[in-house]
Amino acid sequence: QKEVEQNSGPLSVPEGAIASLNCTYSDRGSQSFFWYRQYSGKSPELIMSIYSNGDKEDGRFTAQLNKASQYVSLLIRDSQPSDSATYLCAVNIDGGATNKLIFGTGTLLAVQP
Amino acid sequence: GAGVSQTPSNKVTEKGKYVELRCDPISGHTALYWYRQSLGQGPEFLIYFQGTGAADDSGLPNDRFFAVRPEGSVSTLKIQRTERGDSAVYLCASSLTGVLWNEQFFGPGTRLTVL
């Protein structure tokens, strides 16, 4: 079992719709979770961090964390073509013993105009 | 302010050669990380510095890889006797401190191609 799993996609949504991206992780001791956006040929850009169960909203983005079920999700409201990118889920594994992030392989999102 | 910077942006070398990749973190960030990313994969952790010391080097694939951060700011990743399998994008990130919830910010990366 991979430590951080994401559906590779592509996830195709029409412009203006809600895009839902999901991620599961294996280590119950994980305490910090991040979503990065990566455009083709560019480096990852941090868009959300979440540390507590529940929802965290920032503009059109909402991160959701459920530690009991070991999943974290990202919702993008009013999706725009400029949101088309690969979204990487990253988890601080090892319960904070180390500060390294473990990344999923990313989900490719395509927003259709 | 300025973000993380990395040089060179691209490096092409021949198998067996030695390369150095440089990272300049965000000013004031004490924690620095190296990752590498292959096509279609997420970044893979290599090494983490807190200040001048390597706090976690568990991701370095073998002893051909070495990294330093002598003054607690700029870091250099060194790869000896490069192999074709070392070809990847090498990413550097920094965070304000090494506290686990500190957000990591990435530089633009160095694309290494080993011929």
Interface residues (C-beta under 8 A of the other chain):
Chain A: V4 Q31 S32 F34 Y36 K42 S43 P44 E45 L46 S49 Y51 L88 A90 N92 G96 T98 N99 K100 L101 I102 F103 G104 T105 G106
Chain B: A31 Y33 Y35 G40 Q41 G42 P43 E44 F45 Y48 Q50 A55 D56 S58 G59 V89 L91 S95 G98 V99 L100 W101 N102 E103 Q104 F105 F106 G107 P108 G109
